Structures are given as structure tokens and as C-alpha cells.
Amino acid sequence: MHEILDIVDHEDKVIGRASRQEVHRQGFLHRSTHLLVFDEQGRVLLQKRSIDKDTFPGKWDSSVSGHVDSGEHYDECIVREAKEEIGLDLEEVPEKLFKVEACEQTAQEFTWVYRTISPGPFTINEKEISEIRWNTRNEVSSLLDLEPESFSPAFALVWKILEEGD
């Protein structure tokens, strides 16, 4: 199955569509979402991307992240991706935190970042994710300082913006 994504302009307005492979190969601007799942103790769930992923394999990333399909809205995408990646059924669209402008760290993706609270249980999609792990905010920040190469650049940027905002 080939993912078809919307190509967008610098204002995030749809100007075309292409396969995911073409979008990435050409460096077209496109859309993605990230979800940060926290538990009642304030820990954040991180996923380790499968070693088979075409981008940032084996890197730690947001609890959920994925491309917005062609014709799909950001809010629809995050609900779909939460179910597909970690088996989380969201009854409503989670809290929208902020939007990241398309840039090198996001691989030219405009990215809406969301937050929810859930203790799980979670069921990981092993094609996408090799493991999940709860981390305190301090643990994430320390690991990002000590081992930045073990995280996806998009997550590192999302976390920096989150920490600056809190």
C-alpha cells in the first residue's frame, strides 16, 4: 500500500499530492502529527522506531507520530495514528499544544503536536515500533543532552518547544 500525501505550500495550503516516497525524495512540504502521551505521574511515553523504518530507524520518538494522508485533517490523523501505532482509542481529539513550521528537523513537515493522558494498556504495531518506555521529563531532557543522536530530530525539536513553553 502506497501512502498518498498532500503537498503543501509555505502557508500549509494544499497544492498537490504525491506518494510518500516521492514527497520525501523531492523534499516537498507536507504534514504530520505527533502525540505525547503522559500518565498521571507526569511521565511521557516514548516509542522506539522500528529498525525497518525508512526514516530515523531505531531512534526514540514521540508516543505517536505519523503523516497526514491526502484529504485528511490533522485531528483525524492523530486519532487514526494513535490507534494504528499503540492501540490507543481516543474518544475525542486530544489537546492541541502547538504547530511546528516545516523545517529540516521535521523533514519538511508542518507538524501539529497534541497531548493526552492515558495509563494504557498499549498494543504496539511492531512494523512501526520496536519498544515503548515511560520516562520522566527530566530523564528525557537529560538523555537528549547526553545522547541526542538516539532521538529523531523532529522529536528533539518538539521536546525543546514543549520545555520552553512550560
Beta strands, then each sheet from edge to edge (+ up, - down):
strand 1: 4-8
strand 2: 14-19
strand 3: 30-38
strand 4: 44-49
strand 5: 60-61
strand 6: 64-67
strand 7: 95-100
strand 8: 109-117
strand 9: 129-135
sheet 1: 1+ 2-
sheet 2: 5+ 4- 3+ 6-
sheet 3: 5+ 4- 3+ 8+ 7-
sheet 4: 5+ 4- 9+
end
